Amino acid sequence: MQRVAEEEVAAALAGMPGWERHDETIAKTFKRADFVQAMEFVNALAVMAEDARHHPDIDIRYNRVTIRLTTHDVGGLTQADLDLALGIEGLAG
């Protein structure tokens, strides 16, 4: 797996509102109605991530779920991060 070019990251983020670049990661916070819905979102995301064999960092604070993506093996963003972010967007609705 190789890191993606900065232009590719910028283009992908332009099509995914709310995702922000933080150094070598991209992140977004999703808000749900309550804790149970936040956990249902995380559980569905876990299945997606496992199927992709690419696992995000997840922070849960009651009804807010922050997802942070990077590919640790290459020390930055890869196509797997961008693909998973897009999948998460679809899951979030």
WOPEHU-V32228 format. One record per helix or strand of 2 or more residues. SS is the DSSP state (2 for helix, 1 for strand). FROM is the first residue (numbers start at 1). LEN is the number of residues. If there is no record, write none. Layout:
SS & FROM & LEN
SS & FROM & LEN
This chain:
2 & 6 & 9
1 & 20 & 3
1 & 25 & 7
2 & 35 & 18
1 & 57 & 5
1 & 64 & 6
2 & 79 & 14
